[in-house]
Amino acid sequence: MKFESVDSVLDFAIEKEQDAADFYNDLAGKVKGGMVEVFKGFAQEEMGHKSKLIGVKDGKRLLSSEKRIVDLKIGDHLADIDTTGEIDYQRALIIAMKAEKNAYRLYTELAGAVDDAGMKDLFLGLAQEEATHKLRFEIEYDDKILTEN
């Protein structure tokens, strides 16, 4: 990825967070039961990431997370899922794991695309937050899906 300025990197990341929020809101409309609220909650978290990025763009500096997140890699070995129509619990978890993995990769790549140490820390911190999201879905998948089979 190549960007012309720090602002263009931030604009890209802000757009991706809005896309992620839209994705989770859309997913919430396709699932039933308790997953509706879970996905709405994730949409709100993605909007929180967007707010952080807007704050950085407006001149506020945020510290990154030093905590490293364990990756169970459950979602790494699952087939891609069609997101059209109503989605059952297992399919929703798979879709969410893959989305969070992609978000982690995006922020890791963005961290590599900037020279500013503060920006690099911001993107690495956001990557860790996305890894946390993926881990939550993986634990749920392990507890509810893998143990039932």
C-alpha positions as CSV (number, residue, x, y, z in Angstrom):
1,M,0.0,0.0,0.0
2,K,1.3,3.4,-0.9
3,F,-0.2,6.6,0.5
4,E,0.6,10.2,-0.3
5,S,0.3,11.5,3.2
6,V,-0.5,10.6,6.8
7,D,-3.9,12.2,6.2
8,S,-4.6,9.9,3.3
9,V,-3.7,6.9,5.5
10,L,-6.0,8.1,8.2
11,D,-8.8,8.8,5.7
12,F,-8.4,5.2,4.3
13,A,-8.5,3.7,7.9
14,I,-11.5,5.9,8.8
15,E,-13.3,4.6,5.7
16,K,-12.5,1.0,6.6
17,E,-13.8,1.4,10.1
18,Q,-17.1,2.8,8.7
19,D,-17.2,-0.2,6.3
20,A,-16.7,-2.5,9.3
21,A,-19.5,-0.9,11.3
22,D,-21.8,-1.1,8.2
23,F,-20.7,-4.8,7.8
24,Y,-21.7,-5.7,11.4
25,N,-24.9,-3.7,11.3
26,D,-25.8,-5.6,8.0
27,L,-24.8,-8.9,9.6
28,A,-27.0,-8.1,12.6
29,G,-29.9,-7.8,10.2
30,K,-29.3,-11.3,8.9
31,V,-29.0,-13.3,12.1
32,K,-31.4,-14.1,14.7
33,G,-31.4,-14.5,18.5
34,G,-28.6,-13.1,20.7
35,M,-26.2,-12.6,17.9
36,V,-28.1,-9.5,16.7
37,E,-27.0,-7.6,19.8
38,V,-23.5,-9.0,19.6
39,F,-23.0,-7.7,16.1
40,K,-24.6,-4.3,16.9
41,G,-22.1,-4.1,19.8
42,F,-19.2,-4.8,17.4
43,A,-20.6,-2.1,15.0
44,Q,-20.3,0.3,17.9
45,E,-16.8,-0.8,18.7
46,E,-15.8,-0.2,15.1
47,M,-17.3,3.3,15.3
48,G,-15.1,3.8,18.4
49,H,-12.1,2.9,16.3
50,K,-13.3,5.4,13.7
51,S,-13.6,8.1,16.4
52,K,-10.0,7.4,17.6
53,L,-8.8,7.8,14.0
54,I,-10.7,11.0,13.5
55,G,-9.3,12.3,16.8
56,V,-5.8,11.5,15.6
57,K,-6.5,13.3,12.4
58,D,-7.7,16.3,14.3
59,G,-4.4,16.5,16.2
60,K,-5.0,14.3,19.2
61,R,-2.4,11.6,19.9
62,L,-3.5,8.2,21.3
63,L,-1.3,5.6,22.8
64,S,-1.3,2.1,21.4
65,S,-2.0,-1.1,23.3
66,E,1.1,-3.0,24.4
67,K,-0.9,-6.1,25.1
68,R,-0.4,-9.0,22.6
69,I,-3.5,-11.1,21.9
70,V,-3.4,-14.9,21.5
71,D,-4.7,-16.1,18.2
72,L,-6.4,-19.4,18.4
73,K,-6.3,-19.6,14.5
74,I,-9.7,-21.3,14.4
75,G,-11.1,-19.0,11.8
76,D,-7.9,-19.4,9.6
77,H,-8.9,-22.9,8.6
78,L,-12.6,-22.4,7.9
79,A,-14.1,-22.0,4.5
80,D,-15.5,-18.7,3.3
81,I,-19.2,-18.2,3.9
82,D,-21.8,-16.7,1.7
83,T,-23.4,-13.7,3.5
84,T,-26.6,-13.5,1.5
85,G,-29.9,-14.4,3.1
86,E,-30.4,-15.4,6.7
87,I,-27.3,-16.5,8.5
88,D,-27.2,-19.1,11.3
89,Y,-25.0,-18.9,14.4
90,Q,-22.1,-20.9,13.1
91,R,-21.9,-19.1,9.8
92,A,-22.2,-15.7,11.6
93,L,-19.2,-16.6,13.8
94,I,-17.1,-17.7,10.8
95,I,-17.9,-14.5,8.9
96,A,-17.0,-12.4,11.9
97,M,-13.7,-14.2,12.5
98,K,-12.6,-13.7,8.9
99,A,-13.6,-10.0,8.9
100,E,-11.6,-9.4,12.1
101,K,-8.6,-11.3,10.6
102,N,-8.7,-9.0,7.6
103,A,-9.0,-5.9,9.8
104,Y,-5.9,-7.1,11.7
105,R,-4.0,-7.6,8.5
106,L,-5.1,-4.1,7.3
107,Y,-3.8,-2.3,10.4
108,T,-0.6,-4.3,10.4
109,E,0.0,-3.2,6.7
110,L,-0.9,0.4,7.5
111,A,1.6,0.3,10.4
112,G,4.2,-0.7,7.8
113,A,3.2,2.0,5.4
114,V,3.9,5.0,7.7
115,D,7.2,6.4,9.0
116,D,5.8,8.3,11.9
117,A,6.4,6.3,15.1
118,G,3.2,7.6,16.7
119,M,1.1,6.6,13.7
120,K,2.8,3.2,13.6
121,D,1.9,2.6,17.3
122,L,-1.7,3.7,16.6
123,F,-2.1,1.2,13.8
124,L,-0.5,-1.6,15.7
125,G,-2.7,-0.8,18.7
126,L,-5.8,-1.0,16.4
127,A,-4.5,-4.2,15.0
128,Q,-4.4,-5.6,18.5
129,E,-7.9,-4.5,19.1
130,E,-9.0,-6.3,16.0
131,A,-7.1,-9.4,17.2
132,T,-9.1,-9.2,20.5
133,H,-12.3,-9.1,18.5
134,K,-11.3,-12.2,16.5
135,L,-10.3,-14.0,19.7
136,R,-13.7,-13.4,21.2
137,F,-15.4,-14.9,18.2
138,E,-12.9,-17.8,18.2
139,I,-13.6,-18.6,21.9
140,E,-17.3,-18.5,21.2
141,Y,-16.9,-20.8,18.2
142,D,-14.8,-23.2,20.3
143,D,-17.2,-23.2,23.2
144,K,-20.5,-23.4,21.2
145,I,-19.7,-25.1,17.9
146,L,-16.6,-27.3,18.2
147,T,-17.6,-28.7,21.6
148,E,-21.0,-29.6,20.2
149,N,-19.6,-31.6,17.3
